[in-house]
């Protein structure tokens, strides 16, 4: 009786642990994902990024929803310069872009192509001196399309999700990125740090996009076929999608690719951190004083010193301060010197940016261009000496800042999505353990009840038997 009771308790413990034990240890055991692992070429662990992102993501998510950051100018008209391609915006997923109505574009942006910013006397400038946004292309990392090809889009009305674009064209573009525009034929083991740095950024961008597609893959039936007979919504927001867990199960079999997503996030994080004072000093004006003030308040909250930090958890062998420091670049034994290598990296990046015109899905092309533009800004900030940083930041265009923060938000969202997908995959993988726990517990309870009933009946029957009289 006692042994059955003990066995039942053991089954109950297994059941509770399986149901509620959503820990990094469980993820490591069942999904080959170890959050305590250090990101390659940094001294930052995955869990440190998760911790920082848990504080950063809610703030930046709200911030990029403001008028300044949600209004993005993009070229959707330029033809692919490398091969003939087919536009594929008639697919089921809906890859056409919902463009801005004229009323959505801030009035000050229509009056002039330059946008004034107000410095507060930083870096030797006189207080109140006004500088202009530089809307001309000072960014040699990214192509400058003709103004006639540019159009404003509302990013909130065009969420990055599955559009059904998975043709040979998509594979062709990624193949071109990895094989034609990377170093050493894509062999990470044969690369020095600077080459791995560039490769991991591109791989991280790939993983960021793939995570989005896996997370926001199927449109929920209650929105595609409303029960009340109303037409489906014109704009699908992120909460209207269900994940594709089969796709994610394939992704998790390549944990090094997902780790590169963390590397990309850390790089953008570091770039924004480096330019923090400049970014806080910009005047994010749209003509709506109340909303502009709220935008500035959220930006200040985002870049607060106690929040916008990546904690170092693993000491570096040679330099404990070199956790993620751009000074580590060009400190290895690469053959090319810094100037030549940066020029080579620029050329690769520029070619990859031009490849974005070959994306047949319009919405995919829009997000790809935004994230490539944002990454180009991150690289410019990281590779600029601090003594020249003020010159580079003063050349940033309004569109580049919008791309920088929105690309960072997309990276932050993908890392947040990854945590949810890991938990869902974990639950699915241990579902048979949970079922076994329930079944075992029920079997033990039934056996215990049968034992109790049989014992009670036996005792009752035995007690009713007439006692034999003892003979004299």
C-alpha positions in Angstrom: 0.0 0.0 0.0 2.8 2.4 0.9 4.8 1.5 -2.1 1.8 2.2 -4.4 1.4 5.6 -2.7 5.1 6.4 -3.3 5.0 5.4 -6.9 2.0 7.7 -7.4 3.9 10.6 -5.9 6.8 9.9 -8.2 4.5 10.0 -11.3 3.0 13.3 -10.0 6.4 14.8 -9.5 7.4 13.8 -13.1 4.2 15.3 -14.4 4.6 18.6 -12.6 8.3 18.9 -13.6 7.4 18.1 -17.3 4.6 20.6 -17.4 6.2 23.5 -15.5 9.9 22.9 -15.9 10.4 25.4 -18.8 14.0 26.1 -18.0 17.2 26.7 -20.0 18.4 23.3 -18.7 15.3 21.6 -20.2 15.9 23.5 -23.5 19.5 22.2 -23.5 18.5 18.6 -22.8 15.6 18.3 -25.2 16.4 21.0 -27.9 20.2 21.2 -27.9 19.9 24.9 -27.0 22.1 26.0 -24.2 21.4 29.6 -23.1 24.5 29.6 -21.0 26.7 29.2 -24.1 28.9 32.2 -25.0 28.2 33.8 -28.4 31.1 33.1 -30.8 33.7 35.9 -31.0 32.2 37.7 -28.0 32.3 37.4 -24.2 28.5 37.6 -24.0 26.2 34.6 -23.3 22.9 34.0 -24.9 21.2 34.4 -21.6 22.8 37.8 -21.0 21.3 38.9 -24.4 17.9 37.4 -23.4 18.0 39.3 -20.1 18.9 42.6 -21.8 16.3 42.1 -24.5 13.5 41.4 -22.0 14.0 45.0 -20.9 14.7 46.6 -24.3 12.1 45.0 -26.5 8.9 46.3 -24.9 10.3 49.9 -25.0 11.6 49.8 -28.6 8.4 48.0 -29.8 6.3 50.9 -28.5 8.8 53.5 -29.8 8.9 52.4 -33.4 5.1 52.6 -33.5 5.3 56.4 -33.3 4.9 58.5 -36.4 8.5 59.3 -36.8 9.8 55.7 -36.8 6.9 54.0 -38.5 7.1 56.2 -41.7 9.8 54.7 -43.9 10.9 55.8 -47.4 11.9 52.9 -49.7 12.6 52.1 -53.3 10.3 49.4 -54.6 10.6 50.2 -58.3 14.3 49.5 -59.3 14.9 46.5 -61.4 17.2 43.6 -60.5 20.6 44.4 -62.0 21.9 40.8 -62.0 19.2 38.7 -63.6 15.7 38.7 -65.1 13.1 38.2 -62.4 9.4 37.8 -61.9 7.3 39.9 -59.5 5.4 37.5 -57.2 2.9 39.6 -55.4 -0.2 37.6 -56.3 0.6 34.7 -53.9 -1.7 33.6 -51.1 0.4 35.1 -48.3 -0.1 38.6 -49.7 3.3 40.1 -50.5 2.2 43.5 -51.8 3.0 46.6 -49.7 0.4 48.8 -48.2 1.8 52.3 -49.0 1.2 55.4 -47.0 -1.7 57.7 -47.7 -0.5 61.3 -48.4 -2.0 62.4 -45.1 0.2 60.0 -43.2 3.4 61.6 -44.3 4.5 64.3 -41.7 4.0 67.8 -43.1 7.6 69.0 -42.3 8.9 66.1 -44.4 7.0 67.3 -47.5 8.2 70.9 -47.3 11.9 70.1 -47.6 14.1 67.1 -48.1 16.3 68.2 -45.2 15.4 67.9 -41.6 17.0 70.1 -39.0 18.3 68.8 -35.7 19.1 70.8 -32.7 22.3 70.1 -30.8 22.7 70.9 -27.2 26.3 72.1 -27.3 27.8 68.6 -27.4 31.3 67.9 -28.7 32.4 71.5 -28.8 29.4 72.9 -30.7 27.8 76.1 -29.5 24.5 75.4 -27.7 21.5 75.8 -29.9 23.4 75.7 -33.2 21.3 74.0 -35.9 22.6 71.4 -38.2 20.9 69.9 -41.2 20.0 66.3 -41.9 22.0 65.2 -44.8 19.5 63.6 -47.2 22.1 63.1 -49.9 23.8 59.7 -50.1 26.8 59.9 -47.8 26.5 56.2 -47.2 28.7 54.3 -49.7 27.6 51.1 -48.1 24.1 51.3 -49.6 22.9 52.3 -53.1 21.1 55.6 -53.6 18.0 55.1 -55.8 16.4 57.9 -57.8 13.9 60.0 -55.9 11.2 59.0 -58.4 11.4 55.4 -57.2 11.0 56.3 -53.6 7.7 55.9 -51.7 6.6 56.2 -48.1 5.2 53.1 -46.3 3.7 52.7 -42.9 5.7 49.9 -41.3 2.9 49.0 -38.9 0.6 48.2 -41.8 3.2 45.9 -43.3 4.3 43.4 -40.7 7.2 41.1 -41.5 5.6 37.6 -41.8 5.1 34.7 -44.1 4.0 35.9 -47.6 4.3 32.6 -49.4 7.6 33.7 -51.0 9.7 30.6 -51.0 10.5 30.1 -54.6 13.8 29.3 -56.3 14.4 33.1 -56.5 14.6 33.3 -52.7 17.1 30.5 -52.6 19.0 32.1 -55.5 19.4 35.4 -53.6 20.7 33.8 -50.4 23.0 31.6 -52.4 24.4 34.7 -54.1 24.9 36.4 -50.8 26.8 33.5 -49.2 28.8 32.3 -52.2 29.5 35.4 -54.2 29.8 38.1 -51.6 31.5 36.4 -48.7 35.1 35.6 -47.8 36.8 32.1 -48.1 33.7 30.6 -49.8 31.7 30.8 -46.6 34.0 28.4 -44.7 33.9 30.0 -41.2 36.8 27.9 -39.9 39.1 29.4 -42.6 38.2 33.0 -41.8 40.0 35.4 -39.5 37.9 37.4 -37.0 37.1 40.2 -39.3 35.8 37.8 -42.0 33.8 35.8 -39.5 32.4 39.1 -38.2 30.9 40.0 -41.6 29.7 36.4 -42.2 28.0 36.1 -38.9 26.1 39.4 -39.5 24.7 38.1 -42.7 23.9 34.7 -41.2 22.3 36.5 -38.3 20.1 38.6 -40.6 19.1 35.4 -42.4 18.1 33.8 -39.1 16.2 36.9 -38.0 14.1 36.8 -41.1 13.6 33.0 -40.9 12.5 33.2 -37.3 9.9 35.8 -38.3 8.6 33.5 -41.0 8.4 30.6 -38.7 6.6 32.5 -35.9 4.2 34.4 -38.1 3.4 31.7 -40.7 -0.3 30.8 -40.7 -3.0 33.3 -40.6 -5.5 32.5 -37.8 -8.7 31.1 -39.1 -10.9 33.5 -37.0 -9.4 36.4 -39.0 -9.3 34.7 -42.5 -12.9 33.4 -42.1 -14.7 35.4 -39.5 -17.7 33.6 -37.9 -19.9 36.7 -38.2 -19.4 36.8 -42.0 -17.5 40.0 -42.0 -14.7 40.5 -44.5 -11.1 39.6 -43.4 -9.1 42.5 -42.2 -7.1 44.5 -44.8 -4.0 44.7 -42.5 -2.8 41.6 -40.6 -0.9 42.5 -37.4 1.5 40.2 -35.6 -1.1 38.8 -33.2 -3.1 37.4 -36.1 -0.6 34.6 -37.0 0.2 31.2 -35.8 3.7 29.6 -35.9 5.0 26.8 -38.1 6.5 24.4 -35.6 7.8 22.0 -38.2 9.8 24.8 -39.7 11.1 25.8 -36.3 12.1 22.2 -35.5 14.3 22.3 -38.6 15.8 25.6 -37.6 16.7 24.5 -34.1 18.8 21.7 -35.6 21.2 24.4 -36.6 21.8 26.2 -33.3 24.9 28.0 -34.6 22.8 29.9 -37.1 20.4 31.1 -34.4 23.5 32.1 -32.3 24.5 34.4 -35.2 21.2 36.1 -34.8 22.3 37.0 -31.3 25.6 38.2 -32.7 23.8 40.5 -35.1 21.7 41.8 -32.2 24.8 42.4 -30.1 26.4 44.3 -33.0 23.5 46.6 -33.5 23.2 47.0 -29.7 26.8 48.1 -29.5 26.5 50.5 -32.4 23.5 52.3 -30.8 25.3 52.3 -27.5 28.3 53.9 -29.1 26.3 56.7 -30.7 24.0 57.1 -27.7 24.8 60.8 -27.0 24.3 61.7 -30.6 21.0 59.8 -31.0 19.6 61.4 -27.8 20.5 64.8 -29.2 18.5 64.6 -32.4 15.2 66.4 -32.9 12.7 63.7 -33.9 10.2 66.1 -35.3 7.0 65.2 -37.3 5.1 68.4 -36.7 3.0 66.9 -33.8 4.6 68.3 -30.7 2.8 65.9 -28.3 3.8 62.8 -30.1 7.3 64.1 -30.8 7.8 64.7 -27.1 6.5 61.1 -26.3 8.9 59.7 -28.9 11.9 61.5 -27.4 10.8 60.3 -23.9 10.7 56.7 -25.1 14.1 57.0 -26.8 15.5 58.4 -23.6 14.0 55.6 -21.6 15.4 53.0 -24.1 18.9 54.4 -23.9 19.0 54.8 -20.2 22.4 53.7 -18.9 21.0 51.1 -16.4 18.8 49.5 -19.1 20.8 49.6 -22.3 23.6 47.3 -21.3 24.9 43.9 -22.2 26.5 42.4 -19.2 29.8 40.5 -19.7 29.7 37.1 -18.0 32.8 35.4 -19.5 36.3 37.0 -19.1 38.4 37.3 -22.2 41.6 35.4 -22.2 43.8 38.4 -23.2 41.7 41.4 -22.3 38.7 41.2 -19.9 37.3 44.4 -21.3 37.1 43.0 -24.9 33.6 41.5 -24.5 32.2 43.1 -27.6 34.4 45.9 -28.5 34.9 47.1 -32.1 38.6 47.7 -31.3 38.9 43.9 -31.4 38.4 44.3 -35.2 41.5 44.4 -37.2 43.5 43.1 -34.2 43.9 39.6 -35.7 46.3 38.4 -38.4 44.2 39.2 -41.5 46.4 39.8 -44.5 44.7 43.1 -45.5 45.2 46.2 -43.4 42.2 48.0 -41.9 41.6 50.4 -44.8 41.7 47.8 -47.5 39.6 45.4 -45.5 36.9 48.0 -44.8 36.9 48.9 -48.5 36.5 45.2 -49.3 33.7 44.8 -46.8 32.0 47.9 -48.2 32.1 46.5 -51.7 30.6 43.2 -50.5 27.9 45.0 -48.6 27.0 47.3 -51.4 26.6 44.3 -53.8 24.4 42.5 -51.3 22.3 45.6 -50.9 21.8 45.7 -54.7 20.7 42.1 -54.6 17.7 43.2 -52.6 16.2 44.6 -55.8 16.1 41.0 -57.0 13.6 40.0 -54.3 10.3 39.1 -56.1 8.1 39.7 -53.1 7.4 43.4 -52.6 7.0 43.2 -48.8 10.0 41.0 -48.4 12.0 43.5 -50.5 10.9 46.4 -48.3 12.0 44.7 -45.1 15.2 43.4 -46.6 16.1 46.9 -47.7 15.2 48.4 -44.3 17.3 45.8 -42.4 20.3 46.1 -44.8 20.2 49.9 -44.5 20.0 49.6 -40.7 22.9 47.2 -40.7 25.0 49.6 -42.9 24.4 52.3 -40.3 25.6 50.0 -37.5 28.7 49.2 -39.4 29.5 52.8 -40.1 29.2 53.7 -36.5 31.2 50.7 -35.3 34.1 51.2 -37.7 34.4 54.9 -37.1 37.0 56.1 -34.6 35.4 58.0 -31.7 37.3 61.2 -32.8 35.4 61.1 -36.1 32.1 59.9 -34.8 30.5 63.3 -34.7 31.1 63.8 -38.4 29.5 60.4 -39.3 26.5 60.9 -37.1 25.9 64.4 -38.5 25.7 62.8 -42.0 23.0 60.3 -41.1 19.8 60.8 -42.9 16.4 60.6 -41.3 15.6 57.4 -43.2 18.8 55.8 -41.9 17.9 56.4 -38.3 14.4 55.0 -38.9 16.1 51.9 -40.5 18.6 51.6 -37.6 16.0 51.5 -34.9 13.4 49.4 -36.8 16.0 46.8 -37.8 17.0 46.6 -34.1 13.4 46.2 -33.2 13.1 43.3 -35.7 16.1 41.7 -34.2 14.8 42.1 -30.7 11.4 40.7 -31.7 13.0 37.7 -33.3 14.9 36.9 -30.1 11.7 37.3 -28.1 9.9 35.1 -30.6 12.6 32.5 -30.3 12.0 32.1 -26.6 8.3 31.5 -27.2 9.1 29.0 -30.0 11.6 27.2 -27.7 8.9 26.8 -25.0 6.4 25.6 -27.5 8.8 23.1 -29.1 9.8 21.9 -25.6 6.2 21.3 -24.6 5.6 19.3 -27.8 8.8 17.2 -27.5 7.9 16.2 -23.9 4.2 15.7 -24.6 4.6 11.9 -24.5 6.3 12.3 -21.1 3.4 14.3 -19.9 0.9 11.8 -21.3 2.9 9.0 -19.6 2.9 10.9 -16.3 -0.9 11.4 -16.5 -1.5 7.7 -17.5 0.9 6.4 -14.8 -0.7 8.6 -12.1 -4.2 7.5 -13.1 -3.2 3.8 -13.2 -1.6 4.1 -9.7 -4.8 5.8 -8.4 -7.0 3.2 -9.9 -4.9 0.4 -8.5 -4.9 2.1 -5.1 -8.7 2.3 -5.2 -9.0 -1.3 -6.3 -6.7 -2.4 -3.5 -8.7 -0.3 -1.0 -12.0 -1.6 -2.1 -10.9 -5.3 -2.3 -9.3 -5.0 1.1 -12.5 -3.5 2.6 -14.7 -6.2 1.0 -12.4 -9.0 2.2 -12.4 -7.7 5.7 -16.1 -7.3 5.7 -16.7 -10.8 4.4 -14.2 -12.2 6.9 -15.9 -10.4 9.8 -19.3 -11.9 8.9 -18.2 -15.6 9.1 -19.6 -17.4 12.2 -16.9 -18.2 14.7 -16.4 -21.8 15.4 -17.2 -22.8 19.0 -14.5 -24.3 20.9 -15.1 -27.8 22.1 -15.1 -28.5 25.8 
